Amino acid sequence: MSDYRIKGETGEWEVVIGLEVHAQITTNAKLFSGAATAFGAEPNTQVSLVDAAMPGMLPVPNRECIRQAVRTGMAIEAQINKWSRFDRKNYFYADLPQGYQISQLYHPLVGEGSLHVEADEKAGIAHGKMIGIERIHVEQDAGKLMHDQHPTMSFVDLNRSGVALMEIVSKPDMRSPAEAGAYLRKLRAILRYVGSCDGNMEEGSMRADVNVSVRKVGDPFGTRTETKNVNSVRFVMQTIEYEAKRQVELIESGGTVVQETRLFNPDSGTTRTMRSKEDAHDYRYFPDPDLLPLELDDAFLDECRASLPELPDAKRARYEAAGISAYNADVLTAEVENARWFDALLETGAEPKAAANWVTSELFGALNRLGKSIEESPVSPAEAAELLGLVADGTISGSIAKQVFEIMLETGDAPAKIVEEKGLKQTSDTGAIEKVIGEVLAANADKVEQYKGGKEALFGFFVGQTMKAMQGKANPQVVNELLKKALG
């Protein structure tokens, strides 16, 4: 898919990458309690007795968390396991009141699936590629240690304790930072389309553990390191670049890569050792005695499948079939909010290709300038359809439409009202246009001679001068036809 290689003193090295993505499930309550999950609450204000591990408190699975994880599995065409089980992962840490994390090591809710990453020459991805997903399991998050509140003490915030996570584990199928970035963006898009995670990496609701090893092409896998809790696509790519080069330099200098957990420093773009990597048996996993296995029936699975929306790949294919360019289809489907807005525009009957061109250039350009998201757009899909309709039926030209759009952004007025009040209607009056063409050609007699002498590129000049003289209100098609006639 890509030709990414690390050039060392002993030749070229290949990087092998796997990602473990922790995605917070979109629910109002935690995995095993009714405590709230809203971001930004005061410390320790969203903690139930279950989350705080008070004696005798028993966990009860949140049905919506299981439903969202199943829907996510279906979206990546993964195997859904009708029978799954929760395990206890035992370790001691101050932000883990129970002394164990409830997870799913041996029998996860979702088995193998896959995710297709599209070719992207600009990003250095030459061909499309299918990246395997090993499993999705459901687990509870830990709390948060706060070290910057006091000079000599650390504090514990248990608001996140018990929040439901999906851990989405890829196979070691990625071979470049670009592939890993594309995989992460595509996975985030699917989660947001499905509605199972908001994908907000800045707020910690989606983060990745990055597994990296290096090898000479064709050799067995090398020893991998795991860099924990990387919270942006750009940082994931930086982690891979730094870690791959570090490992190659280490091996070529006679050292050995140690299997360990590392941390990424976003300020320096480097990683550092956190702790040696534990094996599964160090956690003394065993089935959680307080939770029965999950058993899913066909009716529940059918309901999950029926609730899935149109996903990015299917939406992109629909757009392209309607005549929209592959590039515009990619742009429009990259974020679920953009696709929803554009679909609302298409539902008005707007011509797809013209609508896509206008949204990706005029609308996105204006929103970027204003610092607004598409959900904050001052212009609605219905108003956009009205503006495009005025161009399509010849009432206004494309250049006048730009002026009308700017006035719409400023005033909020409807396009037809603006056109009427400002006198911006396009004219197809051949008499009036012929008069202006005559004046333009008379004023530029030298250029007329050059045109007739073979300098045909001047035709665009005559069109521009005519449109300028008519303040952009002349019908461009009529102008072209009359100019060709006047110039012989």
C-alpha positions as CSV (number, residue, x, y, z in Angstrom):
1,M,0.0,0.0,0.0
2,S,2.9,2.4,0.8
3,D,6.6,2.3,0.3
4,Y,7.5,3.7,3.7
5,R,10.9,2.4,4.8
6,I,13.4,3.4,7.5
7,K,16.9,3.7,6.0
8,G,19.6,2.5,8.4
9,E,23.3,1.8,8.1
10,T,22.6,-1.9,7.3
11,G,19.9,-1.3,4.8
12,E,16.1,-0.7,4.7
13,W,13.8,-1.6,7.6
14,E,10.1,-2.1,7.6
15,V,7.9,-0.8,10.4
16,V,5.0,-3.0,11.7
17,I,2.2,-1.2,13.4
18,G,-0.9,-2.3,15.4
19,L,-3.3,0.0,17.2
20,E,-5.5,-0.6,20.3
21,V,-8.1,2.2,20.2
22,H,-10.0,3.0,23.4
23,A,-13.3,4.6,22.4
24,Q,-15.7,5.9,25.1
25,I,-19.2,4.5,24.4
26,T,-21.8,7.2,23.9
27,T,-24.2,6.7,26.8
28,N,-25.6,8.8,29.6
29,A,-24.6,6.3,32.3
30,K,-21.6,4.2,33.1
31,L,-21.0,0.5,32.2
32,F,-22.1,-1.0,35.5
33,S,-23.7,1.9,37.4
34,G,-26.2,4.7,36.8
35,A,-23.7,7.5,37.4
36,A,-23.5,10.2,34.7
37,T,-20.7,10.4,32.1
38,A,-20.8,14.1,31.0
39,F,-17.4,15.6,30.3
40,G,-16.1,18.5,32.4
41,A,-18.0,17.9,35.7
42,E,-16.4,18.9,39.0
43,P,-14.1,16.1,40.3
44,N,-15.8,13.2,42.1
45,T,-19.3,14.5,41.4
46,Q,-20.2,11.6,39.1
47,V,-19.4,8.6,41.2
48,S,-21.8,5.9,42.4
49,L,-21.2,3.5,45.3
50,V,-20.4,0.9,42.6
51,D,-17.7,3.1,41.0
52,A,-16.2,3.8,44.4
53,A,-16.1,0.0,45.1
54,M,-18.0,0.2,48.3
55,P,-18.4,-3.2,50.0
56,G,-21.4,-5.2,48.8
57,M,-22.0,-3.1,45.7
58,L,-22.7,-5.3,42.7
59,P,-22.2,-4.3,39.0
60,V,-25.2,-4.4,36.6
61,P,-24.4,-4.2,32.9
62,N,-25.8,-1.2,31.0
63,R,-27.8,-2.6,28.0
64,E,-27.1,0.5,25.9
65,C,-23.3,0.0,26.2
66,I,-23.6,-3.5,24.9
67,R,-25.9,-2.4,22.1
68,Q,-23.5,0.3,20.9
69,A,-20.6,-2.1,20.9
70,V,-22.5,-4.7,18.9
71,R,-23.6,-2.0,16.4
72,T,-19.9,-0.9,16.0
73,G,-18.9,-4.5,15.4
74,M,-21.6,-4.8,12.7
75,A,-20.4,-1.6,11.1
76,I,-17.0,-3.2,10.5
77,E,-18.6,-6.4,9.4
78,A,-17.1,-8.3,12.4
79,Q,-18.2,-11.5,14.0
80,I,-20.7,-10.8,16.8
81,N,-20.3,-13.4,19.6
82,K,-23.7,-14.3,21.0
83,W,-22.0,-15.6,24.2
84,S,-19.3,-13.4,25.8
85,R,-18.0,-13.0,29.3
86,F,-16.4,-10.4,31.6
87,D,-13.1,-11.0,33.3
88,R,-11.3,-9.3,36.1
89,K,-7.9,-7.8,35.3
90,N,-6.1,-7.5,38.7
91,Y,-3.7,-4.7,39.4
92,F,-3.3,-2.0,42.1
93,Y,-3.3,1.7,41.2
94,A,-4.7,4.7,43.1
95,D,-7.3,5.5,40.5
96,L,-8.7,1.9,40.5
97,P,-10.8,1.6,43.7
98,Q,-11.7,-2.0,43.1
99,G,-8.1,-3.2,42.7
100,Y,-9.2,-4.7,39.4
101,Q,-10.6,-3.6,36.0
102,I,-13.6,-5.5,34.6
103,S,-12.7,-6.3,31.0
104,Q,-13.1,-9.2,28.4
105,L,-9.9,-11.0,27.7
106,Y,-10.9,-14.5,26.8
107,H,-14.4,-14.2,25.3
108,P,-14.9,-10.7,23.8
109,L,-18.3,-9.4,22.6
110,V,-17.0,-8.8,19.0
111,G,-14.6,-11.0,17.1
112,E,-12.7,-10.5,13.9
113,G,-13.6,-7.8,11.4
114,S,-11.9,-5.4,8.9
115,L,-11.7,-1.8,7.8
116,H,-10.8,-0.6,4.3
117,V,-8.5,2.3,3.9
118,E,-8.6,4.2,0.6
119,A,-5.7,5.1,-1.5
120,D,-4.4,8.6,-0.9
121,E,-1.4,9.6,-3.2
122,K,-1.0,12.9,-1.3
123,A,-0.6,11.1,2.0
124,G,1.8,8.6,0.5
125,I,-0.8,5.7,0.4
126,A,-0.5,4.3,-3.1
127,H,-3.3,1.7,-3.0
128,G,-6.4,0.8,-1.0
129,K,-5.8,-1.7,1.7
130,M,-7.9,-3.9,4.1
131,I,-6.7,-3.7,7.7
132,G,-7.8,-6.5,10.0
133,I,-9.5,-6.0,13.3
134,E,-8.8,-8.7,15.8
135,R,-11.6,-8.0,18.4
136,I,-13.7,-5.4,20.1
137,H,-14.1,-5.9,23.8
138,V,-16.1,-3.8,26.4
139,E,-14.4,-2.7,29.6
140,Q,-14.6,0.0,32.3
141,D,-12.3,3.0,32.4
142,A,-10.2,3.9,35.5
143,G,-10.2,7.2,37.3
144,K,-7.8,10.0,36.9
145,L,-4.8,11.0,39.0
146,M,-4.2,14.8,39.3
147,H,-0.6,15.7,40.1
148,D,-0.7,19.5,39.6
149,Q,-3.2,20.5,42.2
150,H,-0.8,20.6,45.2
151,P,3.0,20.8,45.6
152,T,3.3,17.6,47.7
153,M,0.2,15.6,47.1
154,S,-1.7,14.0,44.2
155,F,-5.5,13.8,44.1
156,V,-7.8,11.2,42.6
157,D,-10.9,12.1,40.4
158,L,-13.2,9.1,40.0
159,N,-15.6,10.7,37.5
160,R,-14.2,8.4,34.8
161,S,-14.1,5.3,36.9
162,G,-16.5,2.8,35.4
163,V,-17.1,4.8,32.2
164,A,-17.8,2.3,29.3
165,L,-15.0,1.8,26.8
166,M,-14.7,-0.3,23.6
167,E,-11.2,-1.5,23.0
168,I,-10.8,-1.9,19.3
169,V,-7.7,-4.0,18.6
170,S,-6.3,-4.0,15.0
171,K,-4.1,-6.7,13.6
172,P,-0.4,-5.7,12.9
173,D,-1.3,-4.9,9.3
174,M,-0.2,-1.3,9.0
175,R,3.2,-0.5,7.5
176,S,3.5,3.3,7.7
177,P,2.5,6.4,9.7
178,A,0.2,7.4,6.8
179,E,-1.6,4.1,6.9
180,A,-2.1,4.3,10.7
181,G,-3.4,7.8,10.4
182,A,-5.8,6.8,7.6
183,Y,-7.0,3.8,9.6
184,L,-7.6,6.0,12.7
185,R,-9.5,8.6,10.7
186,K,-11.6,6.0,9.0
187,L,-12.4,4.2,12.3
188,R,-13.3,7.6,14.0
189,A,-15.6,8.4,11.1
190,I,-17.4,5.0,11.4
191,L,-17.8,5.4,15.2
192,R,-19.3,8.9,14.7
193,Y,-21.7,7.7,11.9
194,V,-22.9,4.8,14.1
195,G,-23.2,7.2,17.1
196,S,-21.3,4.8,19.4
197,C,-18.5,7.3,20.2
198,D,-18.2,11.0,19.6
199,G,-14.5,10.6,18.6
200,N,-13.4,13.6,20.5
201,M,-9.7,12.8,21.0
202,E,-9.1,16.2,22.8
203,E,-11.5,15.3,25.6
204,G,-10.1,11.7,25.9
205,S,-13.2,9.9,24.6
206,M,-11.0,8.3,21.9
207,R,-7.3,7.5,22.4
208,A,-4.8,4.9,21.0
209,D,-2.1,2.6,22.3
210,V,0.4,2.4,19.5
211,N,2.3,-0.9,19.0
212,V,5.5,-0.5,16.9
213,S,8.2,-3.0,15.9
214,V,10.8,-3.0,13.0
215,R,12.2,-5.8,10.9
216,K,14.1,-6.3,7.6
217,V,11.5,-7.0,4.9
218,G,10.5,-10.7,5.0
219,D,11.9,-11.4,8.4
220,P,9.8,-12.5,11.4
221,F,8.2,-9.7,13.5
222,G,10.6,-7.9,15.9
223,T,10.0,-7.0,19.5
224,R,7.3,-4.4,19.9
225,T,6.9,-1.5,22.2
226,E,3.5,0.0,23.2
227,T,3.1,3.7,23.5
228,K,0.0,4.5,25.7
229,N,-2.8,6.9,25.5
230,V,-1.9,8.9,22.4
231,N,-4.7,11.4,21.8
232,S,-4.6,12.7,18.2
233,V,-4.0,11.3,14.7
234,R,-1.0,13.6,14.3
235,F,0.6,12.4,17.5
236,V,0.0,8.7,16.6
237,M,1.9,9.3,13.3
238,Q,4.7,11.1,15.2
239,T,4.9,8.3,17.7
240,I,5.4,5.7,14.9
241,E,8.0,7.8,13.1
242,Y,10.1,8.4,16.3
243,E,9.7,4.9,17.7
244,A,10.6,3.2,14.4
245,K,13.8,5.3,13.9
246,R,14.7,4.8,17.6
247,Q,14.4,1.0,17.3
248,V,16.4,0.9,14.1
249,E,19.2,3.0,15.6
250,L,19.2,0.9,18.8
251,I,19.5,-2.4,16.9
252,E,22.1,-1.2,14.5
253,S,24.2,0.1,17.4
254,G,24.2,-3.4,18.9
255,G,21.4,-2.9,21.4
256,T,18.2,-4.9,21.8
257,V,14.6,-3.6,21.7
258,V,12.9,-4.3,25.0
259,Q,9.2,-5.1,25.2
260,E,7.9,-2.2,27.3
261,T,5.2,0.4,27.7
262,R,6.2,4.0,26.7
263,L,4.7,7.5,26.9
264,F,4.6,10.1,24.1
265,N,5.8,13.7,24.7
266,P,3.8,15.9,22.3
267,D,6.1,18.9,23.0
268,S,9.3,17.1,21.8
269,G,7.7,14.4,19.5
270,T,9.6,11.7,21.4
271,T,8.7,8.7,23.5
272,R,10.1,7.6,26.9
273,T,10.1,4.4,28.9
274,M,7.1,4.1,31.3
275,R,7.4,0.5,32.6
276,S,8.4,-3.0,31.3
277,K,5.5,-4.7,29.5
278,E,3.6,-7.1,31.5
279,D,2.2,-10.4,30.1
280,A,-1.5,-11.4,30.6
281,H,-0.7,-13.8,33.4
282,D,0.7,-11.0,35.5
283,Y,-2.8,-9.6,35.8
284,R,-4.2,-12.9,37.1
285,Y,-7.3,-12.7,34.8
286,F,-10.3,-14.8,35.9
287,P,-14.0,-14.7,35.2
288,D,-15.8,-12.0,37.2
289,P,-17.9,-13.9,39.7
290,D,-20.4,-11.0,40.1
291,L,-21.4,-11.0,36.4
292,L,-23.2,-13.6,34.4
293,P,-22.1,-14.2,30.8
294,L,-23.7,-12.0,28.2
295,E,-26.1,-14.0,26.0
296,L,-27.5,-12.2,22.9
297,D,-30.7,-13.3,21.1
298,D,-31.5,-12.9,17.5
299,A,-34.2,-10.3,18.1
300,F,-31.6,-8.0,19.8
301,L,-29.1,-8.5,17.0
302,D,-31.8,-7.8,14.4
303,E,-32.7,-4.6,16.2
304,C,-29.0,-3.5,16.3
305,R,-28.5,-4.2,12.6
306,A,-31.7,-2.4,11.6
307,S,-30.6,0.7,13.5
308,L,-27.4,1.2,11.6
309,P,-27.2,4.3,9.3
310,E,-25.7,4.5,5.9
311,L,-22.0,4.2,6.5
312,P,-19.2,6.3,4.9
313,D,-18.2,3.8,2.1
314,A,-21.8,3.2,1.0
315,K,-22.5,7.0,1.1
316,R,-19.4,7.7,-0.9
317,A,-20.4,5.2,-3.5
318,R,-23.9,6.7,-3.7
319,Y,-22.4,10.2,-4.2
320,E,-20.1,9.0,-7.0
321,A,-22.9,7.2,-8.7
322,A,-24.8,10.5,-8.8
323,G,-21.9,12.1,-10.7
324,I,-20.0,13.7,-7.8
325,S,-16.2,13.5,-8.2
326,A,-14.3,11.0,-6.0
327,Y,-12.5,13.9,-4.3
328,N,-15.7,15.7,-3.4
329,A,-17.3,12.5,-2.2
330,D,-14.4,11.9,0.1
331,V,-14.6,15.5,1.5
332,L,-18.3,15.3,2.0
333,T,-18.3,11.9,3.8
334,A,-15.2,12.5,6.0
335,E,-17.4,14.0,8.8
336,V,-20.9,12.8,9.6
337,E,-22.2,16.4,10.1
338,N,-21.1,17.4,6.6
339,A,-22.7,14.3,5.1
340,R,-26.0,15.0,6.9
341,W,-26.1,18.6,5.8
342,F,-25.3,17.6,2.2
343,D,-28.0,14.9,2.2
344,A,-30.5,17.5,3.4
345,L,-29.5,19.6,0.4
346,L,-29.9,16.7,-2.0
347,E,-33.4,16.0,-0.5
348,T,-34.5,19.4,-1.9
349,G,-33.9,18.1,-5.4
350,A,-30.6,20.0,-6.0
351,E,-28.5,18.7,-8.8
352,P,-25.8,16.6,-7.0
353,K,-22.7,17.6,-9.0
354,A,-23.4,21.3,-8.8
355,A,-24.4,21.1,-5.2
356,A,-21.2,19.2,-4.3
357,N,-19.0,21.7,-6.0
358,W,-20.7,24.6,-4.3
359,V,-20.6,23.0,-0.8
360,T,-17.0,22.0,-1.0
361,S,-15.8,25.3,-2.3
362,E,-18.2,28.2,-1.5
363,L,-19.8,26.9,1.7
364,F,-16.8,25.3,3.3
365,G,-14.6,28.3,2.4
366,A,-17.1,30.7,4.0
367,L,-17.4,28.5,7.2
368,N,-13.6,28.2,7.5
369,R,-13.3,32.0,7.2
370,L,-16.0,32.5,9.8
371,G,-14.6,29.8,12.1
372,K,-17.9,28.0,12.2
373,S,-18.8,24.3,11.8
374,I,-21.4,23.2,9.3
375,E,-23.9,22.8,12.1
376,E,-23.5,26.5,12.8
377,S,-23.9,27.5,9.1
378,P,-25.8,30.8,8.7
379,V,-27.2,29.3,5.5
380,S,-29.6,26.3,5.7
381,P,-29.8,23.5,3.1
382,A,-33.1,24.9,1.9
383,E,-31.6,28.4,1.3
384,A,-28.7,26.8,-0.5
385,A,-31.0,24.9,-2.7
386,E,-32.9,28.1,-3.5
387,L,-29.6,29.8,-4.5
388,L,-28.5,26.9,-6.7
389,G,-31.9,26.8,-8.3
390,L,-31.6,30.5,-9.3
391,V,-28.3,29.6,-11.1
392,A,-29.7,26.5,-12.7
393,D,-32.8,28.3,-14.1
394,G,-30.7,31.2,-15.5
395,T,-32.1,33.8,-13.1
396,I,-28.5,34.7,-12.0
397,S,-25.0,33.8,-13.2
398,G,-22.4,31.9,-11.2
399,S,-20.5,35.1,-10.4
400,I,-23.6,36.9,-9.2
401,A,-24.4,33.8,-7.1
402,K,-21.2,34.5,-5.2
403,Q,-22.3,38.0,-4.4
404,V,-25.7,36.8,-3.3
405,F,-24.2,34.2,-1.0
406,E,-22.0,36.8,0.7
407,I,-25.1,39.0,1.3
408,M,-27.0,35.9,2.6
409,L,-24.1,35.3,5.2
410,E,-24.3,38.9,6.3
411,T,-28.1,39.5,6.5
412,G,-29.7,36.0,6.6
413,D,-32.1,37.1,3.8
414,A,-33.4,34.6,1.3
415,P,-31.6,34.6,-2.1
416,A,-34.6,35.4,-4.2
417,K,-35.3,38.4,-2.0
418,I,-31.7,39.6,-2.4
419,V,-31.8,39.2,-6.2
420,E,-35.0,41.1,-6.5
421,E,-34.0,44.0,-4.1
422,K,-30.5,44.4,-5.6
423,G,-31.6,44.1,-9.2
424,L,-29.2,41.2,-9.8
425,K,-31.3,39.2,-12.3
426,Q,-29.4,37.9,-15.3
427,T,-30.3,39.2,-18.7
428,S,-30.6,37.2,-21.8
429,D,-31.8,40.2,-23.8
430,T,-29.8,39.7,-27.1
431,G,-30.3,43.3,-28.2
432,A,-28.8,44.7,-25.0
433,I,-25.9,42.2,-25.1
434,E,-25.2,42.8,-28.8
435,K,-25.0,46.5,-28.1
436,V,-22.4,46.0,-25.4
437,I,-20.4,43.5,-27.5
438,G,-20.3,46.1,-30.3
439,E,-18.9,48.7,-27.9
440,V,-16.3,46.2,-26.4
441,L,-15.1,45.2,-29.9
442,A,-14.9,48.8,-31.1
443,A,-12.8,49.8,-28.1
444,N,-10.4,46.9,-28.6
445,A,-10.0,46.9,-32.4
446,D,-6.4,45.9,-32.2
447,K,-7.2,42.8,-30.2
448,V,-10.0,42.0,-32.7
449,E,-7.4,41.9,-35.4
450,Q,-5.1,39.7,-33.3
451,Y,-8.0,37.3,-32.7
452,K,-8.8,37.1,-36.4
453,G,-5.1,36.6,-37.0
454,G,-5.2,33.4,-35.0
455,K,-4.8,34.5,-31.4
456,E,-7.9,32.6,-30.2
457,A,-7.1,32.9,-26.5
458,L,-8.3,36.5,-26.7
459,F,-11.9,35.2,-26.8
460,G,-11.9,34.9,-23.0
461,F,-10.8,38.6,-22.8
462,F,-13.8,39.7,-24.9
463,V,-16.2,37.6,-22.7
464,G,-14.7,39.1,-19.6
465,Q,-15.0,42.7,-20.9
466,T,-18.6,42.1,-21.9
467,M,-19.5,40.6,-18.5
468,K,-17.7,43.5,-16.7
469,A,-19.6,46.1,-18.8
470,M,-22.9,44.4,-17.9
471,Q,-22.0,44.1,-14.2
472,G,-22.0,40.3,-14.4
473,K,-25.7,40.2,-15.2
474,A,-25.5,39.0,-18.8
475,N,-26.2,35.3,-19.5
476,P,-22.7,33.8,-20.1
477,Q,-24.0,31.3,-22.6
478,V,-25.8,34.0,-24.7
479,V,-22.6,36.2,-24.5
480,N,-20.5,33.4,-25.9
481,E,-22.9,32.7,-28.7
482,L,-23.2,36.4,-29.7
483,L,-19.5,37.0,-29.5
484,K,-18.7,34.1,-31.7
485,K,-21.2,35.5,-34.3
486,A,-19.8,39.0,-34.0
487,L,-16.2,37.8,-34.4
488,G,-17.0,35.7,-37.4
